[in-house]
Amino acid sequence: MAESARIANVKQIAILGSTGSIGTSTLDICRRYPERYRVVALAAGRNLDLLLQQCAEWRPAVVSVADEQLADELAQRLRKADVTGIEIAHGSAGTVRVATLPQVDFVVSAIVGVAGLEATYAAVCAGKAVGLANKEAMVAAGELITAAARANHVALLPIDSEHNAIHQCMRGGTPAEVKQIWLTASGGPFRNTPLADFDGITPAQALKHPTWVMGQRITVDSATMLNKGLEIIEACRLFDLPPDKVRVTVHPQSTIHSLVEYVDGSILAQLSVTDMRLPILYALAYPERVPSELTFDLAALSHLDFQQPDFQRFPCLRLAYEAARAGGAHCIALNAADEVAVDAFLRGEMPFTGIARTIERVLELTPSRTPADIAEVLLIDRACRETATQVAADTPVSH
Ligand SMILES: NC(=O)c1ccc[n+]([C@@H]2O[C@H](COP(=O)([O-])OP(=O)(O)OC[C@H]3O[C@@H](n4cnc5c(N)ncnc54)[C@H](OP(=O)(O)O)[C@@H]3O)[C@@H](O)[C@H]2O)c1
C-alpha cells in the first residue's frame, strides 16, 4: 500500500485513563503500530510524572487531568520541559473534551470507576467508536450507553478480556442461536482460603492477583469476586442477555477468557495469553485482525480446570446477580457501595468481609428506580455513596 494511503487510514486515538494499567498497555500497542494508530488526546487523574512523559512522547493535541490545580502544575512543567502546543483541560469537562475532540476516531475508555461515565457516554453520543474497559460505566448506565450507541451507529468494543472473548465467540453464530454465555473467573487469590480466615485478609494479600497485573480497585474486586459480578451486569448490557443466561465458571489458569454456548450444543471458547494488550489490539483493529507477537504456546498447555463458583465464600457474586435482576438503581448502588468499601478496606478502615456486608446493606437501603438520563445516574450514584460511607463508618475494622 502506498505510504499516503496508509497515513489516511491511521486511526486517531483518545485514551481516557492513560496513566493506568489499561492506558499504558494501549500506548504500548500504539507504539508498536505507528502506521495504524496515532494518539491525539489523553486524560488522566493525578499522576503528573507519567503524564508529562506521555505528553513529551506523544505530543497530543489535548490533555486533561483531575482538577485545576493539577492542570496549572502540568502547564508549568510542560513549559519547563519545552513541550508546547498542548491544550490542557481538567475535571469531568476535560475528560469529555478529550473524548469528543473532532479529530478522534476511537476512544479507549479506561478511567477506573464511575468517574469515567460522563466521558464514555459523551464519546458515544459524539459518534466515536469506543473500546470499553471501564466496566463501571456499563454497570451504572449500560442501558443508556447501549441505546445511545444504537442511535448513533457506534461500535462498542469490549476490552475487558471476558467480554472481548465473548465478542469474538459471538462471531460464530447469531444472537438468537446463543443458549448462554460463560464468563471465566480465576477465582482470585482466596479461592482456596478457608472462610474462617477471610476476616483477617489484609490489603497486601488482596492486592496479589494470581494471574493478572491490574489497577488496585479491580484487583481487590477480583479477590471478592465483585469484579465478576460487575462483569455479569456488563455482559447482560453489552450482549442483550438476561442474567440467567450469563453464567460464571471458575477457571484458575485464566487461559480460556470466556465461552459462548450455542443452542445446538457447540461451545466456542477464546484462548490466549493473559496480556491485556491482545483485547486492546482486537478492539482497536476490529473488524480486522492484525498480526502480533502475543502468541500463545498451545504445547505448554497441560490442563484446563473448571469449577462451580462458591457463592458462600464470595457473597458479592450473589449480590451482583440480585442487582442485575433488579436493574436500574440497584446496579448503580452495587458499584458505588463497592467503590466506597474498597477504598475503606485499602485504608485499613474495614475488614475484607466488610466489603460484601456494606454492599448488601446499601442494596437493601436503595429504592427501585430507573434513571432516565446520565444526570439521574450520577445523582443516584452520589446518594448511594453517602449511604455507603455511613454504613462503612458503622462497620468495625476487625472482629
Ligand atoms: N487492568 C486490567 O487488566 C483491566 C482489565 C479489564 C478491565 N479493566 C477496567 O479498566 C478500567 C481501568 O482499570 P486499570 O486497571 O487500568 O486501573 P488503574 O491502573 O487504577 O488506572 C486508572 C486510570 O484512571 C485514571 N483516573 C482515576 N480517576 C480519574 C478521574 N477522576 N479523572 C480522570 N482520570 C482518572 C487514573 O489516573 P491517575 O493514575 O493519573 O490518577 C488512571 O489513569 C477499570 O474500569 C477496570 O475495571 C481493567
The ligand as an SDF file (V2000), in Angstrom:
LIG
                    3D

 48 52  0  0  0  0  0  0  0  0999 V2000
   -6.1930   -3.5890   34.3610 N   0  0  0  0  0  0  0  0  0  0  0  0
   -6.8310   -4.5590   33.7260 C   0  0  0  0  0  0  0  0  0  0  0  0
   -6.2350   -5.5690   33.3570 O   0  0  0  0  0  0  0  0  0  0  0  0
   -8.3000   -4.4210   33.4340 C   0  0  0  0  0  0  0  0  0  0  0  0
   -8.9640   -5.4830   32.8070 C   0  0  0  0  0  0  0  0  0  0  0  0
  -10.3010   -5.3420   32.4850 C   0  0  0  0  0  0  0  0  0  0  0  0
  -10.9820   -4.1660   32.7790 C   0  0  0  0  0  0  0  0  0  0  0  0
  -10.3300   -3.1680   33.4130 N   0  0  0  0  0  0  0  0  0  0  0  0
  -11.0900   -1.9550   33.7420 C   0  0  0  0  0  0  0  0  0  0  0  0
  -10.4190   -0.8430   33.1630 O   0  0  0  0  0  0  0  0  0  0  0  0
  -10.5660    0.3140   33.9880 C   0  0  0  0  0  0  0  0  0  0  0  0
   -9.1680    0.8150   34.3340 C   0  0  0  0  0  0  0  0  0  0  0  0
   -8.5150   -0.1880   35.0770 O   0  0  0  0  0  0  0  0  0  0  0  0
   -6.9550   -0.1110   35.3970 P   0  0  0  0  0  0  0  0  0  0  0  0
   -6.6010   -1.4250   35.9820 O   0  0  0  0  0  0  0  0  0  0  0  0
   -6.2370    0.3920   34.1930 O   0  0  0  0  0  0  0  0  0  0  0  0
   -6.9660    0.9980   36.5510 O   0  0  0  0  0  0  0  0  0  0  0  0
   -5.7310    1.8670   37.0960 P   0  0  0  0  0  0  0  0  0  0  0  0
   -4.4420    1.2340   36.7400 O   0  0  0  0  0  0  0  0  0  0  0  0
   -6.0530    2.1400   38.5180 O   0  0  0  0  0  0  0  0  0  0  0  0
   -5.8620    3.2180   36.2330 O   0  0  0  0  0  0  0  0  0  0  0  0
   -6.9580    4.0830   36.3810 C   0  0  0  0  0  0  0  0  0  0  0  0
   -6.8230    5.2770   35.4690 C   0  0  0  0  0  0  0  0  0  0  0  0
   -7.9350    6.1430   35.7130 O   0  0  0  0  0  0  0  0  0  0  0  0
   -7.4130    7.4770   35.9500 C   0  0  0  0  0  0  0  0  0  0  0  0
   -8.3500    8.2060   36.7930 N   0  0  0  0  0  0  0  0  0  0  0  0
   -8.7840    7.8830   38.0360 C   0  0  0  0  0  0  0  0  0  0  0  0
   -9.6600    8.8020   38.4740 N   0  0  0  0  0  0  0  0  0  0  0  0
   -9.7670    9.7370   37.4830 C   0  0  0  0  0  0  0  0  0  0  0  0
  -10.5060   10.9500   37.3350 C   0  0  0  0  0  0  0  0  0  0  0  0
  -11.3230   11.4010   38.2960 N   0  0  0  0  0  0  0  0  0  0  0  0
  -10.3630   11.6390   36.1760 N   0  0  0  0  0  0  0  0  0  0  0  0
   -9.5380   11.2160   35.1930 C   0  0  0  0  0  0  0  0  0  0  0  0
   -8.8130   10.0690   35.2810 N   0  0  0  0  0  0  0  0  0  0  0  0
   -8.9210    9.3550   36.4210 C   0  0  0  0  0  0  0  0  0  0  0  0
   -6.0720    7.2200   36.6240 C   0  0  0  0  0  0  0  0  0  0  0  0
   -5.2690    8.3850   36.5950 O   0  0  0  0  0  0  0  0  0  0  0  0
   -4.0440    8.6420   37.6430 P   0  0  0  0  0  0  0  0  0  0  0  0
   -3.3620    7.3310   37.8630 O   0  0  0  0  0  0  0  0  0  0  0  0
   -3.2090    9.6370   36.8660 O   0  0  0  0  0  0  0  0  0  0  0  0
   -4.6240    9.2310   38.8820 O   0  0  0  0  0  0  0  0  0  0  0  0
   -5.5570    6.0970   35.7380 C   0  0  0  0  0  0  0  0  0  0  0  0
   -5.0860    6.6290   34.5270 O   0  0  0  0  0  0  0  0  0  0  0  0
  -11.3790   -0.1430   35.2010 C   0  0  0  0  0  0  0  0  0  0  0  0
  -12.7100    0.1460   34.9700 O   0  0  0  0  0  0  0  0  0  0  0  0
  -11.1700   -1.6450   35.2340 C   0  0  0  0  0  0  0  0  0  0  0  0
  -12.2520   -2.3410   35.8260 O   0  0  0  0  0  0  0  0  0  0  0  0
   -9.0130   -3.2610   33.7330 C   0  0  0  0  0  0  0  0  0  0  0  0
  1  2  1  0
  2  3  2  0
  2  4  1  0
  4  5  1  0
  4 48  2  0
  5  6  2  0
  6  7  1  0
  7  8  2  0
  8  9  1  0
  8 48  1  0
  9 10  1  0
  9 46  1  0
 10 11  1  0
 11 12  1  0
 11 44  1  0
 12 13  1  0
 13 14  1  0
 14 15  2  0
 14 16  1  0
 14 17  1  0
 17 18  1  0
 18 19  2  0
 18 20  1  0
 18 21  1  0
 21 22  1  0
 22 23  1  0
 23 24  1  0
 23 42  1  0
 24 25  1  0
 25 26  1  0
 25 36  1  0
 26 27  1  0
 26 35  1  0
 27 28  2  0
 28 29  1  0
 29 30  1  0
 29 35  2  0
 30 31  1  0
 30 32  2  0
 32 33  1  0
 33 34  2  0
 34 35  1  0
 36 37  1  0
 36 42  1  0
 37 38  1  0
 38 39  2  0
 38 40  1  0
 38 41  1  0
 42 43  1  0
 44 45  1  0
 44 46  1  0
 46 47  1  0
M  CHG  2   8   1  16  -1
M  END
$$$$
